[in-house]
Amino acid sequence: MSRLYAACLCVLLPNLASAEERTKETFPDVAGRMVKAINAADYDGLRKDFGKEMLEAFPVEKCKAFFSKEIAGKYGKINKLEPPEFKSPAEAVFLARCERGTLDFTLALDDKGRVAGMLFRPHVRTKETFPQVAGRMVKAINAADYEGLRVDFNKEMLEAFPEEKCKAFFGKEIAGKYGKIDKLEAPQFKSGAEAVFVVRCEHGTLDFTLTLDEQGQVAGMLFRPAQPRAGEQN
């Protein structure tokens, strides 16, 4: 995808000085339309939000060649966009959850709310990813949202833990025995791919081991009664 990166960065900065018509609410609106068009292979529709420079840099055939091969071909449909993180008033990054992986989608808008730049790249796991993923999982567990729980699972985990299996385990072994999860303590890292959270529940405490793959998707999970720690009584 390096050629697209270079082309995108060349048109990333024009007309970004003013924010008279561009607002924070504009970004998810534009990104949502783009994702809908990408999923539908509607490359003319994808370009409707492009500014002049982007229209010149990315004709329909170039959009088709990239998105059909590098996005749809490798990652499948984009299932969900997480709320954006803003790098500046003109630039935001969305976490794009796809059928076969996760992407960072950087979107730059000009002062009229038109697309001035875009960048897609594989999401990379960091230490900050662990509490974010664990927090989403806890929220889904507490809400008995077992399909939502699986949003962060990678392909192997999705196959190993279908919705009914998640419901059977978390409904009985976690909610049934320990109640709601009230708090996650800060993680202790066993490696760059694995962290352990102390989980404070209504009726006890658990150790939650979370393993993430390189893209920050759940590759493994283990819940067990909390082990005594230094300074704590058995």
Secondary structure in CASP SS format (residue, H / E / C, confidence):
PFRMAT SS
TARGET T0000
AUTHOR 0000-0000-0000
METHOD secondary structure of the structure
MODEL  1
M C 1.00
S H 1.00
R H 1.00
L H 1.00
Y H 1.00
A H 1.00
A H 1.00
C H 1.00
L H 1.00
C H 1.00
V C 1.00
L C 1.00
L C 1.00
P C 1.00
N C 1.00
L C 1.00
A C 1.00
S C 1.00
A C 1.00
E C 1.00
E C 1.00
R C 1.00
T C 1.00
K C 1.00
E C 1.00
T H 1.00
F H 1.00
P H 1.00
D H 1.00
V H 1.00
A H 1.00
G H 1.00
R H 1.00
M H 1.00
V H 1.00
K H 1.00
A H 1.00
I H 1.00
N H 1.00
A C 1.00
A C 1.00
D C 1.00
Y H 1.00
D H 1.00
G H 1.00
L H 1.00
R H 1.00
K H 1.00
D H 1.00
F E 1.00
G C 1.00
K H 1.00
E H 1.00
M H 1.00
L H 1.00
E H 1.00
A H 1.00
F C 1.00
P C 1.00
V H 1.00
E H 1.00
K H 1.00
C H 1.00
K H 1.00
A H 1.00
F H 1.00
F H 1.00
S H 1.00
K H 1.00
E H 1.00
I H 1.00
A H 1.00
G H 1.00
K H 1.00
Y H 1.00
G C 1.00
K C 1.00
I E 1.00
N E 1.00
K E 1.00
L E 1.00
E C 1.00
P C 1.00
P C 1.00
E E 1.00
F E 1.00
K E 1.00
S E 1.00
P C 1.00
A C 1.00
E E 1.00
A E 1.00
V E 1.00
F E 1.00
L E 1.00
A E 1.00
R E 1.00
C E 1.00
E C 1.00
R C 1.00
G E 1.00
T E 1.00
L E 1.00
D E 1.00
F E 1.00
T E 1.00
L E 1.00
A E 1.00
L E 1.00
D C 1.00
D C 1.00
K C 1.00
G C 1.00
R C 1.00
V E 1.00
A E 1.00
G E 1.00
M E 1.00
L E 1.00
F E 1.00
R E 1.00
P E 1.00
H C 1.00
V C 1.00
R C 1.00
T C 1.00
K C 1.00
E C 1.00
T H 1.00
F H 1.00
P H 1.00
Q H 1.00
V H 1.00
A H 1.00
G H 1.00
R H 1.00
M H 1.00
V H 1.00
K H 1.00
A H 1.00
I H 1.00
N H 1.00
A C 1.00
A C 1.00
D C 1.00
Y H 1.00
E H 1.00
G H 1.00
L H 1.00
R H 1.00
V H 1.00
D H 1.00
F E 1.00
N C 1.00
K H 1.00
E H 1.00
M H 1.00
L H 1.00
E H 1.00
A H 1.00
F C 1.00
P C 1.00
E H 1.00
E H 1.00
K H 1.00
C H 1.00
K H 1.00
A H 1.00
F H 1.00
F H 1.00
G H 1.00
K H 1.00
E H 1.00
I H 1.00
A H 1.00
G H 1.00
K H 1.00
Y H 1.00
G C 1.00
K C 1.00
I E 1.00
D E 1.00
K E 1.00
L E 1.00
E C 1.00
A C 1.00
P C 1.00
Q E 1.00
F E 1.00
K E 1.00
S E 1.00
G C 1.00
A C 1.00
E E 1.00
A E 1.00
V E 1.00
F E 1.00
V E 1.00
V E 1.00
R E 1.00
C E 1.00
E C 1.00
H C 1.00
G E 1.00
T E 1.00
L E 1.00
D E 1.00
F E 1.00
T E 1.00
L E 1.00
T E 1.00
L E 1.00
D C 1.00
E C 1.00
Q C 1.00
G C 1.00
Q C 1.00
V E 1.00
A E 1.00
G E 1.00
M E 1.00
L E 1.00
F E 1.00
R E 1.00
P E 1.00
A C 1.00
Q C 1.00
P C 1.00
R C 1.00
A C 1.00
G C 1.00
E C 1.00
Q C 1.00
N C 1.00
END
